[in-house]
Amino acid sequence: MSNPALEAGHRDALVKQLMEARRAVAGARRGHDETAEAEAHAAVDRAKVALGERGPVWWDDGTPDLNRHMARTTPYADWFAGLD
């Protein structure tokens, strides 16, 4: 989830950058260009950090950052176990 405090136009521009970077990753893979792929992955990471999806948390209510954790190892483990 991106930072809801981002201005809509800025968020839209960052999402556009993210999608362009993801397309660049795919193109580099198809072209077997490891250097271009590494650069594209770095661009994806920069966009995700700017959107608040990676890096320091943007919320300030004291809840932990559970992104990039397996659901079964979080407080949501019981809920997750109940899913089909």
Secondary structure, DSSP 8 states (H G I E B T S, - for coil): ---TTS-HHHHHHHHHHHHHHHHHHHHHHHTT-HHHHHHHHHHHHHHHHHHTSSSS----SS----TTS-GGGSTTHHHHHT--
